[in-house]
């Protein structure tokens, strides 16, 4: 993607390395989805500082990662045992709500919201989409516990 195309709304850019090829204060929103659990603390800090650089003042960062204050560690072990990928070796950084908030706040972001999502409904989808959808509605209405398998954090650049 060429930089002159960035000014268009709703463009997507995927990066595999740092530094990002953009000027300071370029983006309103940046997402980092299911990445930070795969990076050590030093690399995560570099990534977040680079995201901070390219976000406009007041810009929003949305991050997702597994919630290790849930049944995720058990699920991870089961998937690793029965599946082709050993996630116990893939994931090197472990977050819960408190740790996720602390990490981004330490890197000059202001927490807007950190919540959990996804319980068991995706695992029922292989049996029935209807049952999975019904289960998701029930989970979203009744399980406000904070024990969902994944975290979603929304943070604002200072």
Number of C-alpha atoms within 10 A of each C-alpha: 9 8 9 7 9 15 10 8 7 8 9 9 9 8 8 6 8 10 13 15 11 15 11 15 15 15 20 15 18 18 14 16 12 14 15 24 19 17 16 13 14 8 12 17 17 14 19 18 16 16 23 24 19 20 23 19 16 15 19 23 25 17 20 23 23 25 25 21 19 18 13 17 17 11 13 17 14 14 15 16 13 9 11 8 11 15 18 14 9 12 16 13 16 18 20 21 20 10 12 22 20 15 16 22 16 11 15 15 22 19 18 13 13 19 18 24 21 16 19 14 19 16 11 15 14 10 10 13 13 11 15 18 15 12 18 20 13 12 18 13 9 9 16 12 11 17 21 23 20 24 24 20 22 19 23 23 22 14
